[in-house]
């Protein structure tokens, strides 16, 4: 659907995805804006590559209204599977879901970059650029759903001397479309970054016979160090650790304020010294297993393999983490990959220089950047960010606003440390401070003072599709005005609790107040409890505690909500 030159008006504009909204209100004039030429975001056809495997389990990696076909056995590993099957699933999904004679795909405007968003006369005005034709168009909508998430705008370092570099510089977002692996003239590759995408690119290029230098910044000065990469086959009573994390019994082990404080079990685990020691012991055993599997200090290597060991235990998530899918990953890296801790000092010709104490330099034909993502909110000016409760530079925050939130968060922090013994004294760690204010959104979705806009997928949850569908159900109920919101003061108090808990629970990663890596199930339970639906809790006592919560449970919740709404709920459109 090409962009027209004139302004266009809609009831709702979605930057991302919109299925539940259309199921509830098929008559809605709705447009979906997509920056890329294909759907899927991280799992789009443009971004995937052969060694890209999912970090979620078959049966969980789907939406409730379209079960995913099980991938073939040869493309599965411990119930995880190649990312290309998620790509196909999402492509099939937008083709098959239809409302008012239009599929989701029909409503998507591809190659559309949202340059700016502002409120004009109670309407959201979006200035959009067609990335192919470079034409501009203004769109207007009474409601806006920002579902662009956290992985849209690549962060590419500005390397000194890059203008003199004769090789290629590729971010992980473009790795799948590049010829780095196939190009025989590229023999010396530098991979920069500590996380899962960097590890994937290391694995794929070293398997192709390239000489790999893996560069990770030293811990400190803004760097959180090496990633914790856990094997996907750690023993659990479930299919794997991913499925285990979907069970409430496993979620209860986490010191999570999202879990209601009303059972003897959570009181014992988190409010007593003995319980906190038990929780720490359980996760210490897990962490030791991960370190032993990698063999950071045991494997023989003359290439710096020991430099890949991460700093803090996995439970604290004070850095990046991910799954290690391949049994030969660590042996291969120890034998063949040169590991360096430092920054790129200079690029010159086909040579890369580091700023380490040894003055290290080596041949380099290509640089692969697993360096993460920029903030995906640059379409809003600072005033709008401030009004909506989105992150903005701390140095421009009015003093009275700073004082207000310091008081609220300070009071919440007292309650957090009173409840959670484990969070009272954080482990010794390098702390990376954020220069922006944290998210101040209700449930990390809804601004307190503007109900015409919602932010989806801005909470960092482990089970992404699962959390996204739950958010979508809550969003429909929110815009339907199907439940009574707490007062402004109560919502601000809840936001303050999320911020205070994040900082203690997830350390550096909690600075923005939107991190819930191990807390998808409590987060989803909280959303549904507020709406007043209960279908996801009707598995019997044992099932509610021990059975994993899966997309089918979300489908039951959705049908419960629709049935209740059609028998008395009024629409807010």
N, C-alpha and C positions, 0 to 999 in steps of 0.2 A: 504494500500500500504506500505509494509515494506521497511525500508531503506536498500539500497545496501551498500556494503563496499567500493566501488570505488567512485570516484568523479563524479558528474553529472552536466551537464550544461543546463541552460534554458535561454530563452529570458527575462522572468520576473519571479521573485520569490515574492510571496505575503505572508507576515506573517499576516494572517487575512482573508479578503474576496476579491473577484475579478470579480464579475459578469459583470459590465459595460465594463471593459477592454476586456473581451472575446466576448461580443456582438459586439464591434467595430472591434476587431481583432481576429476572431475565430481561425486563423491559428497560433496564438502565442503559443510557447512552454512555458507553464506556470505551476508552482507548487504552491500549497497553503500549508503552514506549520501550523499545529495546535498542540499546546502543550498538549491539553487534548485529551481524547478518543472520544469526542463528540463535535458537533458544538454548537455555541450559546453564548460562553463567560459567562457573568453574567446570561444569560437566558438558559444556557445549562441544560440538564437533570440531570447533577451531582450537580448542585448548587441550584435547586429550592426546595421549601418546601411548605406545605399547606398554610401558611399565607403570602406567597410571591405573592403580586399582582402588576400589572404593574402601572406605574405612567404616562401612556399615554393612549390616547383615541382610541377606535375602529375607524378605518378609517384613522388614522394617523400612527398607529403602523404597518406599512407594507412598502414593496417596490412597486414601481409603476407598475412593470411588473407582479406582482402576488397579486391580492387583497386577503386580509385575510378573511376567512370565519368567520362570526360573532359568537362569543362564545354563549352558551346557557344562557338564562336569569338568571338562578340560579347562574351562575358563573360570573355575571357582577354586577358592583356597580357604579352607576353614570357614565356609559359608560366606566369605567375602568374594567379590568378583571384579572382573575388569570394568573400568569406568565406562567403556563404550556401551555397556548395557544400560547404564543410567542415562546416557546420551540418547539412546534409541527410545527408552521409556518416555523421556520428557518430550521428544519429538512426536511420538505416537500420541501422547497425552493431549498436546495442543491441537493435533489434527482431529482427535475423536470427540472432544468435549464441545458440544454445540448448544447455543442458547439463542432463541429468537431468530433462528435461521442463519446464525453466524457461528463458526467455530472460534475457539480461542485464537487460532492462528490467523483467521481473517481479521481479527481486531488488533493484531500486533503491527505496529509501525516500526519496521527494522531500520537499522542504520540511522537511528535518531539520537543525537546527543542533546541532552537537556543542559543548555548553557546557563540559564538563570531561572529562578523561581521567586516570585514575589506576590504579595496580596494586594489586589487592586479592587476597591469597592466590593469587598466581601467575596471576591472571586480570586482563585489562584491563577496567575498568569505565568505560563511557561514559555520561555523563548527557546525554540528548538532548532537545531542545525542538522540538515541532511548531510551525513558524513561522506556521501558519494558525490552528490551534486553541489554541495556547499551552500545550498539555498537555506533561507531562514523562514520560520513560521512561528506565529504566536498562537498558543492554545489557551483556552480558558475553561475552568472547571470549578464547580461549587465544592467539590471534595477531591482530595488528593491522597493517594496511598503510595508512599515511597518504599518500594520493595527491592531496592537496588543493593542492599546488603553491604558486606565488608570486603568484597573481592572484585571490584569493578575497575578501579583505576590503578595501574601498575606503578610501583615505586622503583624507578630506575636511577641508581646513583649517578651523580655527575663526576665521573672519574677524571682526575687531572690528566691532561694530555690526550684525552679521547679523540681530539681532532687530528692527532698524528698517528692514531692507532690504525693499522692496516687490516686488522681482523674484524670479526663480527661481534656485536653486543646484542644479546637476545634475552628478554625477560621470559620467565616461565609461562606467561600468558601466551607467548608466541612460539614456544618451544615445539609444540605439536605440529605447527605449520612450517617449521624451519627445515633446512637440509643438513643441519649440523652432524647428525649421525651418519647420513649417507655420503657426505662430501669427503672423498679420500684426501683432498688437499688439506683438510683440517685434521691435524694430528695432536696438537697440544691445546687442551681445553682447560680453562679456569672456571670453576663453579663457585659462585659467591652466595653465601647465605647458610643459615643453620638448620632450617626447617625441612618439612616433608617434601616440598617441591624441589629444594636443592638436592636432597638425598635421592629422589627419583631421577633427577638429571645426571647425578654422579653415576648411579647404577646403569642407566641406559647407555651412557657414553663410554664407560669403562668396559661394558660388555661388547661394545662395538670395536674395541681394540685401541681406543684413544689413550693418550697419556693425560691423566687427570690430576689437577691441583685443586684441592678443596679448601677454600679460604673462608674462615669464620673469624669475625672480629673478636678481639680479646674481651672478656667480661669487664664491663665498666664503660664509662664514657658513652652511655646510650645503648650499649650492647648487653644482651642478657645471656650471651654465650651459646654453647652447643645445645642441640635439641635432645630431648628424651624420646627415643624411638623404641617403642615397646613391641615385642613379638606378638603376632596375632594369635598364636596358639598357646598362650598361657592357660594353664588348667583352671577351669571354673565348672560349677554345676550346670552351666548353660552351654549353648553352642559355642560361644566365645565371649570375650570381654564386652563386646558391643551389646550383645543381647543381655548379658548380666546387668549392664548399666541401665536397662529399661525396666528392671524389677524394683519395686519399692523397698524391698529388704536391703538391696545393695545401695539404693539412694539414701537409705536411713543412716548408713555409715558415714555419710558426708556431713560435716558441720555446716548445715545449710539452713539459713533463717527462713527460707521459703516453705519449709516443712512446719506445719502447725505444732506448736509447743504444748501438746496435750496428752502424750502417752508416756508411760513409765520407761519405755524402751529408749526413746529419744532423750528423755531426761537422764537416764543412766549413762548412755553413750557420750553425751556431750556436756552435761552439767555436773558430772562427778569426776574426780581425779582418776579413779580406777577405770571408768568408762573411756576417758580420753586416752589413757595409756593403752587400753585395749585397741582402740581405733588406730592409734599411732603404730602399734605393733603390727597390726594387719597390713597397713600400707607400707611399713618398713620392709616386711617380707616380700611384698610385691615389688618394691623398688630394688631390693637386692636381687630378685630374679631377673629383672630387666638388665641390671648392670652385669650380672654373671653371664647372661645370654650374649650380650655384646662382647664381653671379655676385654674391656678397655685396657686393663693392666696385665692380662694374662697372654694375649695373643702376641706372637713375635712379629715385630714390624720395625723397619728402619726408616719409615716414612712419616712418623709423627702420629700414628694411629691413636695413641693415648690422649691426644689433645681433643678427641671427640667426646670425652666423658663430660656429661652435663653436671651442673653445680648442685642444685637443690632437688630434694626428693620429688618424684612425680606428683604426689598429692597436692603440692603447693602450686604447681603450674606457673612458676615464676620464669617463664620463658616459653619457647615453642615446643610442641610435642606432636607425636603422630605414631602411626603403626608401621612396623617393619614387616613387610610381607614375604620377603625372599630369604630362604634359609642360607643362601650363599652370599648375602649382602655383606655381613661383617667380615667373613674370611676374605672376600674379594677386595674390600676396601683396605683391610690390613695389609694385604699383599701388594696391591697395585696402585693405591691412591696416595698421593702426597698431601698431607694435611698441614695447613698453616694457620696460625692465629695472628691476625693483624689486619691492617687496612691497605687498600691499594694506594700507593704513593704516587705512581706515575705509569702511564702507558706511553710507549714510544715504538713505532714501527710494529714489529711482532714480538715485543718484549713487555713483560709486566713486572713492575718493581713494587715490593712491599715496604712498609715503614717499620719493619721489625728490627730488633737490635743486630741481626746478622746481615742486614742489607740484602735480603733474599731477592733474587730476580730469576726469571726463567722464560723460555719461549712460550708464546701464547698466540694461537690462531683464532680463538673465539672465547668470549666471556659469556657465561650463562648466569643470569641473575635470578636467584630464588630469594629476592629481597623484599617480598611482601607488597603491601598495598598502601596507597595514599588514602586519606580520609575521603569518603564518597559524598561529602556534603558541601562541596565548593560551589554548588549552584545557588546556595543561599548566602546573602550578605550577612555580616556580623550582627546587624541589628535584628534580622529575622531569626538567626540562630539563637540569639539571646532571648527573644520573645517566646520562642517555641520550647526552650529548655534543651537545646542541642549543644554539643561542645563548641566552645569559642575561646579565643585567647584569654587567659586569666588576667593579663595585664590591662585589658580594657574593661574588665568587670567593674561596675559601680561599687563603691565601698559598702553601701548599705546592703547590696545583694550578697556580697561576700560575707558580711557579718551575719546575715540571716541564715545562710546555708551552713556556715561554720557552727552556729548555735544548734541548728537542727541535726546536723551530722554528728556533732559532739554528743548530744543527748542520745542519739541512736547508738553511737559507739559504746556508750556506757551499758546499754541494754545488751548489745552483742557480746561484750566480754563477760557480762554477768551470766549469760546463758551458755557460752561456748568456752570451756576451759582451754581447749586446744588453741584457740585464737588469741589468747591473752598475751602470749609471748611468741612472736613470730620467729622463725629460724633465722640464723645469720644468713644474709643474702645481699647481693647488690640490688639496689632499688632504683629503677628507672622512673623518674618523676615525669608526669605529663604536664605540658605547657598549656593545655586547654582545660576548661571546666569539664566535669563529668556529665554524662547524660542525666537530665532531670526530667525524664519522661515516666509516666505511670506505666508500670509493667514494661519499661523500656520501649514503649510503643506510643503512648498518647500524651500530647502536651496537656498541661493542667488547665491552660486558659484558652485553648482553641480546639474544638472538637471536629473541625473540618479536615484535619490532616492526621495520618497515622504513619508510623515508621515500622515496617516489617523487616524481620531478619537482621535487625541491628543489635539484638542480643546474641552474644557468642555462645551458642548451645552446641553440645556434642552431636545430637541427632537432628540434623538440620531440617530435613523434610518433615519429620515428626513435629518439631517445634513450629515450623512454618504453617502447617495445616492447623494446628491448635490456635496459633495467632490469628489465622484467617477466620476461624469460627468465632473467636472472641471479638474480632473487628466487626463482623456482621451484626452480632448482638449489640455491640457498642453503638454502632450507627443506627440500629433499629430502636435504640433506647429501651432494650428489653430487660434491663436490670438497673437498679439504682446505684449510681456511683457514690463512693464515699465523698465527704465534703472536701473542699480544696485543702484545708488544713490536714485532714487525714491522708489525702493522697501525697501531699508534700512530706508528711512524716514517713509514709511508706517508701517514697523515693529516697529519703535520707537514710533509711535502714538499708536499702539496696546498695547505696554508695558506701556506707560505713562497713557493711559486711564484705563487700567486694575488696576493699582495701586491706582488710585483715585476712580474708580467705585466700585471695589470689595475688596478693602482694603487688608487683609491678603491673601485671596484667589486669588488676582490678582498679587501676587508676581512673579509668573512664566510667566505672560503675555499670558496665554492661556485660560482664563476663560470667558465664554459668556453664563451664565446660563439662562438669560432672553432674549437672543439676537439671537436665531436660525434663525428667519426670515430675519433680516437685514444681517446676515452673509451669508445666502444663496442667497439673492438678490445681494449681492456684487459679489459673485462668478459668477453668471449668467450674470450680467451686463458686467463683464470683458470679458466673452466669446462672448458676443454680441447676446445672445438669449433673446426672449421676450415673449414666450408663457405663462409664469407664470404671466404675467401682462395683459392678454387679457380677463378680466372679466368685463370690463366697469368701470367707475370711482367709483361707489359705491362698486362694487365687489372687486376691487383692494384695497380699503381702509378697508372695513368691513368684507369681507369673509375670512375665514381661508385658509391659503395656505396648501394644502394637497399633499400626494404622487402622486395623479393623475396629478397634475400640473407639478411635476417633470418629469413624463412620457411624457407629451407634450413637455417639454423642450428637453428631450433626443431625441425624434423623430425629432424635429426641427433641432437639431444639426446633427444628422445622415443624414438627407436630404440635409442639406447645405454642409456637408463634401463630400458626394458622387457626388455633382455637382460642384466640383472644388477644394475641399480641398485635399492636398496631404498628404500622410502618412509619419510619421517620423520614421517608423520601418525599 
